């Protein structure tokens, strides 16, 4: 292609400037001198990179020329989407080349050099991500979602917990290869994949080949339902996240397909075609785990096939994930675990149903995947091994008899059954403890509120101020934040340290992250009285914008999107600083929502230390008030949830409060 000036999209400008896509849109609307589009379309304009960089420089926005940004720019300028599959196939050879200037037909050497630079900085997987972005730009990928790594890991663990150590694994709708890549840890010797998009198929083949160089890897391009690239193949395990809601999947053309052992899938039930396709590729006793929409468990059109799967013992479990676990984020997807029946074994008479939305560690918008995975896998293993009691998780998971599911609806929604299996005595005891805890939280809130004292009105005050940059230059504070480690360095002995994340500060919790052995996060440790400033937004109930590190934070690693301000205590009170940095008029500057998103520009009043400490004490008290109120609100939510569940599931009955007693019979008048 021609050596033209590089063109970039609005999304690439946002990555270059370190701001959101919405910010770039605001710049275009509000600044008449923002560079005009130099190409593209009205819905997807392209901008001259040189002009954009000049504009950013003129407005004080520092452009970050990262290896990934550099590669994206070169791909946009010199590589057509249709050329990307060939580039992906060439990746192993490019990474083995000693010279950074790799020769590629029809492409300048700079493309190969940028690929190698990104691979050295972030690894081959990052290169594949960037290449795939370009390759998919002109493809019809609407409605096809990637599998989040935590869910992929859970799916692999479910296979292993079922007693299967797979030698061969298939993903018939492999996408970018996340599931097969996570399955490499099982030690399988053969990995098979298929995807309708050439870019995804090539990406999967290269990724798995790099991760498991000694294994057999075969990935085909094509629609697995119409053109099965592995006809007749039987494997030990199938892992897949198939497309949802396909209306033209071929129900009429494939009506007599031998794969439909449990019944022809209706036109509106493409997911049941994927379920039976997966079962057809399993050896007897093999296990499949599919990520599916929740409507699969209840649609009227699919009840006959669901019943047939249950009667044959092919469907072993339905596990409902909490909303927000994967795209689409507003619904809770389900994991279906299937096993190909072995004629030599009796047909099981129970299935295992789980509703993860009520597990410990699952909150609105936040999931502790380690807790969830351990709980689900342990209980699922107990069910498969027939260990009494170990398959039950109170209010979340239970074995259910197949005969109890075979009614007119064959509704397999887990919530219908796990709540019916509640331990009434255990729930009542838990509710009593929650009630006591709520009373304690209310007492704490009353105590903190009573200590607020009298607040006096003062006339308007004009303070002299200094920016954080000025205070840092004068030695009053230092600014710290997470930095990526170079490729040649690792966390080493720091692996396992707690990580304080921005979300922990927003929600007022202790460090929840853990530094992994392969983490490339620099190990800058938090010290007592550091000022912690999250660079993300929270909801109205999550109003903590900055706080001071306490004992539980000391020694934790500074997490991503968290800014740490370390003060000189003889000159700057930490709670005074936290109060002003976290004020509503300053918080926008810490989150990068406007052009003036440099937190070092935040202005702090210049007050004597004694006066700072007065303000600092007030800010600390307000922080304690927020945290105490949040704890009380959490206790209310927990107690109300327990009592509501007990009432609706028939495990608890209402108390005899005044006015609720049974009416007494009245004597008639003589």
Secondary structure, DSSP 8 states (H G I E B T S, - for coil): ------EE-HHHHHHHHTS-HHHHHHHHHH-TTS----EE-SSSEEEEHHHHHHHHHHTT------HHHHHHHHHHHH--GGGHHHHHHTHHHHHH-SSSS--BTTB-HHHHHHHHHHHHHH-HHHHHHHHHHHHTTTS--TT-----HHHHHHHHHHHHHTT---SEEEETT-TTSHHHHHHGGGT-SEEEEEESSHHHHHHHHHHHHHH-TTSEEEEEES-TTTS-TTTT--EEEEEE---S--S-S-TTTTTT-TT-TT----TT-HHHHHHHHHHHTEEEEEEEEEEE-GGGGT-GGGHHHHHHHHHHT-EEEEEE--TTSSSSTTS--EEEEEE---TTS----EEEEEEGGGSTTEETTEE-HHHHHHHHHHHHHHHHHT-TTTT-BTTTEEEEEHHHH-SSS----THHHHTTT--HHHHHHHHHHHHHHHHHHHHHHHHHHHTS------------EEEHHHHHHTTSEEEEE--B--TT---GGGTT-EEE-HHHHHHT----EE--TT--B---B--TT-EEEESS---TT----EEE--TTTTT-EE-TTEEEEEE-TTT--HHHHHHHHTSHHHHHHHHT-SS---GGG-EEE---HHHHHHHHHHHHHHHHHHHHHHHHHHHHHHHHHHHHHHHHTTS------TT-S---------
